[in-house]
Amino acid sequence: MVLDRHSFMKKTLVLLGLICVFCGCTTSKGLLTIDKAPILVSMDLVNIKNDKVEVTIDPGAFKSDVVLFKIPKTIPGTYSTDDYGKYVQDLVALDYGGKVLNVVQEDDNTWRISSAKRLDKITYWVNDTYDTEQEMMDPVFSPAGINILEGENYMLNLHGFVGYFDGSKEVPYTVLVRKPLDLVATTTLPMEPDRKPDPAWDAFVAKRYFEVIDNPILYARPNTESFVIKDIKVTLTVYSPNGRYKAADLKDRMEEMMLAQKAFLGDIDGTKEYAILLYLSELGELDAQGFGALEHHTSTVVVLPETMSKEELAQVMVDVVSHEFFHILTPLTIHSREIQFFDFNDPQMSKHLWMYEGTTEYFANLFQIQQGLIGEAEFYERMLDKIINSSFYNDTMSFTKMSENILEEPYAANYANVYEKGALINMALDILIRERSGGEKGVLWLMKELSRNYGREIPFEDDALIAEIVAMTYPEVGAFFDTHVIGNVPIDYEAYLAKVGLAVVNLERQTGFFLDGEIPFIDVKDENNDVVFVRENIPLNSFFNDMGIKGGDVIKNINGTDINLESMRSIIAFSYNWTSDKRIIIEVLRNEEVITLEGDAGSPVVLEDGIVAVEGVSNDFLDLRNTWLKQY
Ligand SMILES: [Zn+2]
């Protein structure tokens, strides 16, 4: 996922006569674990009650007297406890005669059904998660959530709608959806073959429970584009509530990006189809606020604000969707047993978020420079941003320990560092392997090798992975993992950048007199809007520093004009035309004393770190840098 949680930052069924066409008679079914008759799920998107959808599940016959029905507590890729059962209400179990059976809810996500041998079906109502994000302490991340907007839009992350009977996750499912006639489904869940088309119902099939939840469905009015990248058919569907964006607005950038990703990955086997489900939020009180995306084997759900400009939206989609698509490599292909045999209600976490999220996020940046979508300067800026952002998290926390305890504090609070330090671990590792192999090998080579040994159905042993990577590479790689990934020693990024002839230096950047871009150097006091002061604890520009103005100073007068909010606004506007030799006289109030400061306006700059190429280094450094950034 990017938050997945990206660092980019953070309703059921009334059975009408019609349903009989699909349901048939249930009493003839055998024991579900023996004959593998599908579990039949029905969802009604037409008869919505209080923003809820009714779901009916007909599991076939049970051999035991008691059966547990569960809704996931956690799903793969989110690394958080979400208790989707909280959104399930009024669960009722019925016997073959339509009589209500005894049901006890054991916890948020588990229902114990007695007299299970007589169980015909269960029904319940599923609530919207987007509606309640603002009132929840720890809301479900929107790309994993549920939207029920009657007649308009349904975001069906099926783990919120469909549960499983304990011990029966490996049986096929048939999912029937009654839908408004003007809405269409986008999903990679296969349609049931041989079923007579019915415009009011869609019928989907899944080989096992995991497939149900690995294939979200977006219902919306048609707004879809498709394109083919080599042998992958890609579908992009956009839900834009105010009609601001069409799928066509994003198609070219998505196509260019995925072509570049395919070129970067080379001969790695991927999926034959991929769906991008984009939900654009109006940002209202009852709408999605968790921006980012969640990965699945053949699709991704992306949630972003509809208010973004077209260019912003296109660039964020490139960054976010490329990250999700690279998840096909890891964890979707290369993953541990903990992920292969994921327990939705008692998950065991793997130690390798440095790879699942770190490698993925690193590749989502590296492929862009390797394939020419961004330049070197942009790539360096992105890596430097990650160095700066990672400093806000605990840099002495073992990454493997954090990973295996990510559902608990203090580890959970450091989760988003997987997109920052996680990517930087891979950058340093990439440079290290490049150096040791004379430029020939890197992290992409490593991932290709691992994908030969492991696959969608072939997991690795969590504790054996690092030793295996070391055996494939160099002792220095072992020392790197021991010290910086298993160990808690921060990485000296500058030392790794130096290996490819790069250095972090202080650079001057042009800025405004009172604003750095959109960020002001000055502020107003809350209690009195007309007191304008210089912000404290931020780096000031050369104009303030050269004039002798300090953080906390209250600005009283500039060149004869008394300062209040309104006059300050017009001075800011005029300041864009100040010449460097303009004489400026400013009166400030400091420690209850008025001080007059005077000087030339100058040409304001701020100092900031930048990653730059070191002049005059030998060709060895340049060659290594070129193989790192340009070889594929
Ligand atoms: Zn991710």
Boltz pocket constraint, residues with backbone or C-beta under 6 A from the ligand:
constraints:
  - pocket:
      binder: B
      contacts: [[A, 1], [A, 2], [A, 4], [A, 5], [A, 77], [A, 293], [A, 295], [A, 323], [A, 324], [A, 327], [A, 356], [A, 357], [A, 360]]
      max_distance: 6.0
